[in-house]
């Protein structure tokens, strides 16, 4: 059953995500721009020592926004970058946000 909640454009949501991270003192940037209106979002959080975590935005069965992790644990940044490269071939609308934060925060909703 689709959700009736209004959907903000992806470009606006990504911009707000960047501001939230930057206000908290983290470095955040857009590594890949997707469709400004309806692209999916991936958030890569650099943890240091070439280790990172990845969060992918998706919707649950009720159509509500949620975040999932395609990897069970922290993994190498190289593995995540390879996964994102393949995902972008499947979904050219994909946005990728990269965050570097000493505390490892992803600033997800």
Protein Blocks (a to p, Z undefined) as FASTA:
>chain_A
ZZfbdcddfklmmmmmmmmmmmnopacddfbdcdfklpccdddddebjhiacdddddddf
kopacdddfbfbdcdfklmmmmmmmmmmmmmmbccdddddfklpahiZZ
